[in-house]
Amino acid sequence: MNEPQLFPLKDEAHFLGKTIPMLFLERVKQKPEGVAFRFKNLGVYQGVTWAEYRGHVESFALGLVEL
């Protein structure tokens, strides 16, 4: 029996030839104020927007470059 996909792909061709960073930046551009993920802090869920997440990723990547 096949397991259902958690997020079924409607247009797989959209992903062809794109890297994960390319897809990430595309999502940031589409929904900068949308919630990328949530985490729990002292029992309360906090949301991180795609724009904030991009800032964290950029800082992390620049830190790696400096190593």
Secondary structure, DSSP 8 states (H G I E B T S, - for coil): -----SS--S-GGGGTT--HHHHHHHHHHH-TTSEEEEEEETTEEEEEEHHHHHHHHHHHHHHHHH-
